[in-house]
Amino acid sequence: MTSTISRFDATLAPCGHQHDGERCVAEDDQGLVTEQVTFSCGCRTAREEFHDGSVHHLVVNHKHKVLVDEEFRGE
């Protein structure tokens, strides 16, 4: 499994304000890819692409309110 952690400058967070943060991307040898973005305000997003091609996307603001929780089936 490989993973990369990087910082990013202020960009639009799910709460609608500009915040910097950290992005972590991990990938295993079978094709699972996970991207997690955490903003300095506490907002976060997560995207998981599974081995079968299906995708789970989650967006949570800094008040812990789930804004998006979607799953897409692979082909």
C-alpha positions as CSV (number, residue, x, y, z in Angstrom):
1,M,0.0,0.0,0.0
2,T,1.2,3.5,-0.8
3,S,0.1,6.7,0.7
4,T,0.8,10.4,0.2
5,I,0.0,13.2,2.7
6,S,0.2,16.8,1.5
7,R,-0.8,20.2,2.8
8,F,-2.8,22.6,0.7
9,D,-3.4,26.4,0.8
10,A,-6.7,28.0,1.5
11,T,-9.5,26.7,-0.7
12,L,-13.3,26.6,-0.4
13,A,-14.3,24.2,2.4
14,P,-17.7,22.5,2.7
15,C,-18.8,25.2,5.2
16,G,-18.4,27.8,2.5
17,H,-15.3,29.5,3.9
18,Q,-11.6,29.5,2.8
19,H,-9.4,27.2,4.8
20,D,-6.1,25.3,4.4
21,G,-5.8,21.7,5.2
22,E,-4.3,18.3,4.6
23,R,-5.0,15.7,1.9
24,C,-4.1,12.0,2.3
25,V,-4.3,9.6,-0.6
26,A,-3.8,5.8,-0.1
27,E,-3.8,3.1,-2.8
28,D,-3.3,-0.7,-2.4
29,D,-2.1,-3.2,-4.9
30,Q,-5.6,-4.4,-5.8
31,G,-6.9,-0.9,-6.8
32,L,-8.5,0.4,-3.7
33,V,-8.0,4.2,-3.6
34,T,-8.9,6.3,-0.6
35,E,-8.7,10.1,-0.5
36,Q,-9.4,12.0,2.7
37,V,-9.3,15.8,2.9
38,T,-9.3,17.5,6.3
39,F,-9.7,21.3,6.5
40,S,-8.3,23.4,9.3
41,C,-11.9,24.4,10.3
42,G,-12.8,20.7,10.9
43,C,-14.7,20.1,7.6
44,R,-13.7,16.9,5.9
45,T,-14.3,15.0,2.7
46,A,-13.7,11.3,1.9
47,R,-13.7,9.4,-1.4
48,E,-13.2,5.7,-1.6
49,E,-12.9,3.8,-4.9
50,F,-13.3,0.1,-4.3
51,H,-11.8,-2.8,-6.2
52,D,-15.1,-3.4,-8.1
53,G,-15.2,0.2,-9.3
54,S,-17.9,1.4,-6.9
55,V,-17.3,4.8,-5.2
56,H,-18.3,6.2,-1.8
57,H,-18.3,10.0,-1.4
58,L,-18.8,11.6,2.0
59,V,-18.7,15.4,2.9
60,V,-19.1,16.5,6.5
61,N,-18.9,20.1,7.7
62,H,-17.1,21.3,10.9
63,K,-20.4,21.1,12.8
64,H,-20.5,17.4,12.0
65,K,-23.4,17.7,9.7
66,V,-23.3,15.2,6.8
67,L,-23.8,17.2,3.6
68,V,-23.2,14.4,1.1
69,D,-23.2,10.6,1.5
70,E,-23.4,8.9,-1.8
71,E,-22.5,5.6,-3.3
72,F,-22.0,4.8,-7.0
73,R,-22.0,1.3,-8.3
74,G,-19.1,0.1,-10.5
75,E,-19.7,-1.3,-13.9
